[in-house]
Amino acid sequence: MPVLTAASSFAELSLTALLGYGVVFLGLILLMIVVTIVGKIFTAGEKKTAPAAKAQEAPAPAPEAPAAPGTAGQLKLHNVEPKTAAMLMAIVANKLGKPLNELRFISIKEVE
């Protein structure tokens, strides 16, 4: 490899830079190939053991929670998007610990 001095030409400097970039990208490509191969080896090992483990550990389905009867009625929105109103109603129901259809929202207005 040539020694770079102050008198080096632009062509020599460009060639040195391109060779440096090439070595770095070649190293990155090789690293990517190694990581991909190792990942496929590990996922192939998991696929072989997964069906046997799933057969032994078949969890029982969770019982569904009964839905509360009723309706919330009509709701008037004043300068509020429906998505924002739905999020606010869900937050209030969560904080109160009650199902949403047991609460009655009459109107939602944005305070400016």
Legacy VTK file of the C-alpha trace (Angstrom):
# vtk DataFile Version 3.0
C-alpha trace
ASCII
DATASET POLYDATA
POINTS 112 float
0.000 0.000 0.000
1.456 3.376 -0.916
2.471 5.810 1.771
0.395 8.983 1.602
2.324 12.225 1.649
1.497 15.849 1.002
2.517 15.330 -2.638
0.020 12.461 -3.176
-2.195 12.947 -6.167
-5.965 13.117 -6.079
-6.165 9.780 -7.900
-4.069 8.014 -5.247
-6.133 9.529 -2.434
-9.385 8.566 -4.150
-8.192 4.996 -4.707
-7.168 4.695 -1.050
-10.556 6.008 0.098
-12.459 3.637 -2.206
-10.412 0.667 -1.035
-11.141 1.632 2.589
-14.868 1.888 1.920
-14.796 -1.416 0.061
-13.101 -3.217 2.951
-15.604 -1.816 5.453
-18.647 -2.751 3.352
-17.240 -6.214 2.644
-16.817 -6.721 6.390
-20.384 -5.582 7.023
-21.744 -7.913 4.349
-19.844 -10.868 5.785
-21.092 -10.026 9.280
-24.682 -9.863 7.978
-24.303 -13.285 6.348
-22.925 -14.817 9.559
-25.742 -13.332 11.678
-28.380 -14.574 9.212
-26.956 -18.103 9.196
-26.752 -18.259 12.996
-30.319 -16.943 13.261
-31.603 -19.646 10.899
-29.785 -22.318 12.881
-31.401 -21.204 16.143
-34.911 -20.840 14.669
-34.636 -24.304 13.092
-33.779 -25.729 16.529
-36.771 -23.965 18.105
-39.153 -25.253 15.432
-38.161 -28.846 16.190
-38.760 -28.510 19.943
-41.789 -26.193 19.791
-44.478 -28.715 18.689
-43.564 -31.132 21.465
-43.618 -28.363 24.048
-46.956 -27.023 22.811
-48.548 -30.460 22.988
-47.547 -30.777 26.639
-48.477 -27.220 27.662
-51.844 -26.679 25.989
-53.410 -23.913 28.128
-57.133 -23.916 28.739
-58.955 -21.052 27.021
-59.778 -18.151 29.319
-63.478 -17.707 30.102
-65.015 -14.639 28.498
-66.165 -11.873 30.815
-69.898 -11.234 30.599
-70.781 -8.019 28.815
-72.828 -5.485 30.728
-76.293 -4.918 29.258
-77.532 -1.521 28.170
-76.577 1.380 26.003
-74.926 4.677 26.689
-77.446 6.730 24.671
-76.717 9.707 22.440
-73.579 11.779 22.793
-73.030 15.358 21.608
-69.488 16.319 20.596
-68.474 19.991 20.636
-65.133 20.650 18.831
-63.906 17.144 19.674
-62.996 14.408 17.213
-64.793 11.074 17.730
-61.464 9.292 18.253
-60.509 11.698 21.041
-63.952 11.356 22.659
-63.676 7.563 22.592
-60.275 7.699 24.273
-61.586 10.052 26.982
-64.585 7.828 27.679
-62.345 4.754 27.909
-60.002 6.527 30.338
-62.902 7.624 32.576
-64.396 4.114 32.577
-61.021 2.618 33.450
-60.396 5.064 36.306
-63.883 4.438 37.732
-63.537 0.661 37.296
-66.886 0.382 35.531
-67.820 -0.963 32.099
-68.235 1.751 29.509
-71.866 0.892 28.781
-72.810 1.450 32.425
-71.718 5.084 32.165
-73.711 7.796 30.442
-71.873 10.572 28.657
-74.172 13.395 27.577
-71.698 15.710 25.844
-67.970 16.264 25.490
-66.670 19.778 24.930
-63.087 20.910 24.444
-62.079 23.553 26.966
-59.839 26.157 25.397
LINES 1 113
112 0 1 2 3 4 5 6 7 8 9 10 11 12 13 14 15 16 17 18 19 20 21 22 23 24 25 26 27 28 29 30 31 32 33 34 35 36 37 38 39 40 41 42 43 44 45 46 47 48 49 50 51 52 53 54 55 56 57 58 59 60 61 62 63 64 65 66 67 68 69 70 71 72 73 74 75 76 77 78 79 80 81 82 83 84 85 86 87 88 89 90 91 92 93 94 95 96 97 98 99 100 101 102 103 104 105 106 107 108 109 110 111
